Amino acid sequence: MGLLDSQCTDGTGNIAGSKTGLVQEKAGRFRTMLRALVLLAVAAYAAAQRELILPDPRACANRVRHAHEFRNGHHYFYSWRHRATSRHERDWLDARNICRKHCQDLVSLEDPQEARMIENAVAQDNVRYIWTSGRKCDFDDCDRPDLQPKLINGWFWSGSGQKMPPSNTRTAPNYPNWSPTGGSGRAQPDNREHDEGTGEESCVGILNNFYGDGVKWHDVACHHQKPWVCEDSDELLNYARSTSRIRIP
Ligand SMILES: [Ca+2]
């Protein structure tokens, strides 16, 4: 981007100083071409950075698995407990892709027992916050009536595709475990950043007593950086096993 920008500026300045129509016409074409190139570069950069990736079979085979956290046939990965990632924080999509490379996805908390397991780990290890795969359906194809209003009925676990219970109900004690408060004192999810004009709170983080509220779920803008928890993805494991000769446990 920086290189294209500087070429564009230099080239435009030089050619615009010429007197002939032909040169000016060429300059116009040159600028148009450069603009197209810059747009392409921006689009390619965005696509490269912001799309979900497919798993890497070798990374899947070598993924870190903690035996004592094996549950329902799934292994889990806690970024802060692994030396190489212990100090790393990532935005929601980058965290998802790190998990996906290893045939996992961000953790999905489909039942109270699994939610307690992850929340207890956050509390025991004194981690400030983490990402889950929780996501608000607020993109294309999210206009279905059963997903409205989105703040209540639009939540799902992107790691497994399972819909969450309505955010204003409790199907079990502390499940779903949305916080009763947040930065503006309102029960979660509240989409606070949207109201403040700084973005959509489309992703679900677990925050550790951030607002004196205990270990609770909060809707958060997806660009924030946090440690993360991965969970085995049956879909990605099946895909990697079926497309590679590498033995993936
Ligand atoms: Ca919020």
Residues whose N, C-alpha, C, O or C-beta is under 5 A from the ligand:
A	BS01	CA	G182 D190 N191 R192 E201 H218 D219 V220
